[in-house]
Amino acid sequence: MKVGTDALLLGAMVSFSGAQEVLEIGAGTGVISLMLAQRDPNIRITAVEIDGLSAEDCQSNFLHSEWNERLTLIQGDFLTTNFEQTFDLIVSNPPFYSDSLQNIDHRKARSRHEAHLPFDKLIDKCAELLSPVGCLWVVIPITAHQRVIELCGERSLFLKTDCSVNGKPGNPVRSILSFSKKRTDSTKKTVFTIRDTAGNFSTEYKVLTAEFHDREL
C-alpha cells in the first residue's frame, strides 16, 4: 500500500478528544482510516472514496486489517452521499491543486485537483455533518492556508490547530489545520519539519510516525 507523507502526518497528528464516530473524506487506499483505527480502539470510522479502483484497494486493506469491524467504506461522491448521522471527527487530505493544468489521467486528476472537490463545498458539507462537539482536520497546501481559514470562519468553524509543515527547514509546504464548532480562546500554532537540510527525515518526523513503520527510517 502506497503511503504518502501528507496522509502519515495527518493520521498521526489528529487529536480525538473523545470522538466515537469518525468520517474520512477521500480515503484513497485507506491509510488515514487505518492509522486512526490503530490509534484509538473506541472509534468507528466511515470512509468515502469516489474512485472505483482506489475503493477496491481500500476495502481490501480494511478487510485484511485487525480493525475491520470498526471500518466501513462507502464508494461514491462525498458531496452527493446522504449520511444518516453526524460525526465527532472529520478528516480529509483533499485534492488541492487549483491553478495547475489537470492531469490527462482522469483518476489522477480527480484525486489531485480541487475542481473535483472544491474547498467551499467540502467545508459546507463538513459543517453540516459535524456534531456540536465535532472537529474537522485537514491537510492542505500552504498557499490555501488563509483561504481555508476564512471559508471555515464564514461557516462558524473556529480554528483550533494551525501547524505549518516544512519540507525542509524554512520551506513551508503544507498546513495541517483543525476546526471546531466551539469558539476557542486561542489557537495552537506549531511548526513541523519533515526533513533536515541533508534531506534525511527529521527526528520529530521519526518520533511522530514511528508506530506506523515496520522499519527504521
C-alpha positions as CSV (number, residue, x, y, z in Angstrom):
1,M,0.0,0.0,0.0
2,K,1.5,3.3,-1.1
3,V,1.6,5.7,1.9
4,G,2.1,9.5,1.3
5,T,3.7,11.8,3.7
6,D,0.6,14.0,3.9
7,A,-1.5,11.1,5.0
8,L,1.0,9.9,7.5
9,L,1.3,13.3,9.1
10,L,-2.5,13.9,9.3
11,G,-3.2,10.4,10.6
12,A,-0.5,10.8,13.3
13,M,-1.4,14.4,14.4
14,V,-5.2,14.1,14.7
15,S,-6.5,14.6,18.2
16,F,-9.6,12.5,19.0
17,S,-11.0,14.4,22.0
18,G,-13.4,11.7,22.9
19,A,-14.7,11.1,19.4
20,Q,-16.6,7.9,18.6
21,E,-18.0,8.4,15.1
22,V,-15.3,9.4,12.5
23,L,-15.6,10.3,8.8
24,E,-12.7,10.3,6.4
25,I,-13.3,12.1,3.1
26,G,-11.3,10.9,0.1
27,A,-9.9,7.8,1.7
28,G,-7.7,6.6,-1.2
29,T,-6.3,3.2,-0.1
30,G,-7.4,3.8,3.5
31,V,-4.2,4.8,5.1
32,I,-5.6,7.5,7.4
33,S,-8.6,5.5,8.5
34,L,-6.3,2.5,9.3
35,M,-4.0,4.8,11.3
36,L,-6.8,6.3,13.3
37,A,-8.3,2.8,14.0
38,Q,-4.9,1.7,15.2
39,R,-4.5,4.7,17.5
40,D,-7.9,4.5,19.2
41,P,-9.9,1.3,19.9
42,N,-13.1,3.2,20.7
43,I,-13.8,4.9,17.4
44,R,-15.9,3.7,14.4
45,I,-14.8,5.0,11.0
46,T,-16.8,5.6,7.8
47,A,-14.5,6.3,4.8
48,V,-15.7,7.7,1.5
49,E,-13.8,7.2,-1.8
50,I,-15.1,8.2,-5.2
51,D,-12.6,6.3,-7.4
52,G,-13.5,2.7,-8.0
53,L,-10.0,1.2,-8.1
54,S,-8.9,3.0,-5.0
55,A,-12.1,2.0,-3.3
56,E,-11.3,-1.7,-4.1
57,D,-7.9,-1.4,-2.6
58,C,-9.3,0.4,0.4
59,Q,-11.9,-2.2,1.0
60,S,-9.3,-5.0,0.8
61,N,-7.0,-3.2,3.2
62,F,-9.9,-2.7,5.6
63,L,-10.9,-6.4,5.4
64,H,-7.4,-7.6,6.0
65,S,-6.8,-5.3,9.0
66,E,-7.3,-6.3,12.6
67,W,-9.7,-3.3,13.0
68,N,-12.1,-4.3,10.1
69,E,-15.2,-4.5,12.4
70,R,-14.8,-0.7,13.0
71,L,-14.1,0.3,9.4
72,T,-16.8,1.0,6.8
73,L,-16.2,2.1,3.2
74,I,-18.6,4.0,1.0
75,Q,-17.7,4.2,-2.7
76,G,-19.2,7.4,-4.0
77,D,-19.1,11.1,-4.3
78,F,-18.9,12.7,-0.8
79,L,-20.9,15.7,-2.0
80,T,-23.8,13.6,-3.1
81,T,-23.7,10.9,-0.4
82,N,-26.5,11.0,2.2
83,F,-25.4,10.4,5.7
84,E,-27.8,9.3,8.4
85,Q,-25.6,10.6,11.3
86,T,-23.3,13.4,12.4
87,F,-19.6,12.8,13.2
88,D,-17.5,13.7,16.1
89,L,-14.4,13.9,13.9
90,I,-14.0,14.5,10.2
91,V,-10.6,14.2,8.5
92,S,-9.5,14.8,4.9
93,N,-6.5,15.0,2.7
94,P,-8.4,16.6,-0.1
95,P,-7.4,17.3,-3.7
96,F,-5.8,20.7,-3.7
97,Y,-4.2,21.8,-7.0
98,S,-6.3,24.7,-8.2
99,D,-4.2,26.7,-10.7
100,S,-2.3,23.9,-12.5
101,L,-3.4,22.1,-15.6
102,Q,-5.3,18.9,-14.8
103,N,-3.7,15.6,-15.3
104,I,-4.7,13.8,-18.5
105,D,-5.2,10.7,-16.4
106,H,-8.8,11.3,-15.1
107,R,-8.2,9.2,-12.0
108,K,-5.1,11.2,-11.0
109,A,-6.8,14.5,-11.8
110,R,-9.8,13.6,-9.6
111,S,-7.6,12.7,-6.7
112,R,-5.3,15.8,-7.0
113,H,-7.3,18.7,-8.4
114,E,-9.5,20.9,-6.3
115,A,-12.1,21.3,-9.2
116,H,-13.3,17.8,-8.3
117,L,-14.0,18.7,-4.6
118,P,-13.9,22.5,-4.2
119,F,-12.9,23.7,-0.7
120,D,-16.1,25.7,-0.2
121,K,-18.4,22.8,-1.0
122,L,-16.2,20.4,1.1
123,I,-16.4,22.8,4.1
124,D,-20.1,23.4,3.6
125,K,-21.0,19.8,3.9
126,C,-18.5,19.2,6.8
127,A,-20.1,21.9,8.8
128,E,-23.5,20.2,8.3
129,L,-22.1,16.8,9.3
130,L,-20.1,17.8,12.4
131,S,-21.7,17.1,15.7
132,P,-21.9,20.1,18.1
133,V,-18.6,18.9,19.8
134,G,-17.1,17.7,16.5
135,C,-13.7,18.7,15.0
136,L,-12.6,18.9,11.4
137,W,-8.9,18.1,10.5
138,V,-7.4,18.8,7.0
139,V,-4.0,18.9,5.4
140,I,-3.7,21.5,2.6
141,P,-1.0,23.3,0.6
142,I,0.4,26.3,2.4
143,T,-0.9,28.5,-0.4
144,A,-4.5,27.7,0.6
145,H,-3.9,28.3,4.3
146,Q,-5.7,31.7,4.7
147,R,-8.4,30.9,2.2
148,V,-9.5,27.7,4.1
149,I,-9.4,29.5,7.4
150,E,-11.6,32.2,6.0
151,L,-14.0,29.7,4.4
152,C,-14.3,27.9,7.7
153,G,-14.8,31.1,9.7
154,E,-17.7,32.1,7.4
155,R,-19.4,28.8,8.4
156,S,-18.8,29.3,12.1
157,L,-16.0,26.7,12.3
158,F,-13.2,28.1,14.6
159,L,-9.5,27.4,14.1
160,K,-8.1,25.3,16.9
161,T,-4.8,23.9,15.5
162,D,-2.5,25.6,12.9
163,C,0.5,23.5,12.1
164,S,2.9,24.8,9.4
165,V,4.7,21.8,7.8
166,N,8.1,22.4,6.3
167,G,9.5,20.1,3.7
168,K,12.9,21.2,4.9
169,P,13.9,23.9,7.5
170,G,12.4,27.2,6.4
171,N,10.4,25.8,3.5
172,P,6.7,25.6,4.4
173,V,4.8,23.4,2.0
174,R,1.6,22.3,3.9
175,S,-0.7,23.3,6.6
176,I,-2.5,20.9,9.0
177,L,-5.5,22.7,10.4
178,S,-8.3,21.7,12.8
179,F,-11.6,23.5,13.3
180,S,-14.4,23.2,15.9
181,K,-17.9,24.5,16.2
182,K,-17.0,25.6,19.7
183,R,-15.4,29.1,19.8
184,T,-11.8,28.8,21.2
185,D,-9.9,31.4,23.2
186,S,-6.6,30.6,21.4
187,T,-5.2,28.7,18.5
188,K,-2.4,26.2,19.0
189,K,0.3,27.2,16.5
190,T,3.2,24.9,15.7
191,V,5.9,24.3,13.1
192,F,6.8,20.8,12.0
193,T,9.7,19.9,9.7
194,I,9.8,16.6,7.7
195,R,13.4,16.5,6.6
196,D,16.7,18.1,7.7
197,T,19.0,20.2,5.4
198,A,20.7,17.0,4.2
199,G,17.4,15.5,3.1
200,N,17.1,12.9,5.9
201,F,13.9,12.5,7.9
202,S,13.9,14.8,10.9
203,T,13.9,13.4,14.5
204,E,10.4,14.8,15.1
205,Y,9.1,13.1,12.0
206,K,10.6,9.8,13.0
207,V,9.2,10.1,16.5
208,L,5.7,11.1,15.3
209,T,5.3,8.3,12.8
210,A,7.4,5.6,14.5
211,E,4.4,3.3,15.3
212,F,3.3,3.2,11.7
213,H,6.6,2.0,10.1
214,D,7.9,-1.6,10.0
215,R,11.5,-0.4,9.8
216,E,13.7,2.4,10.9
217,L,13.7,5.5,8.7
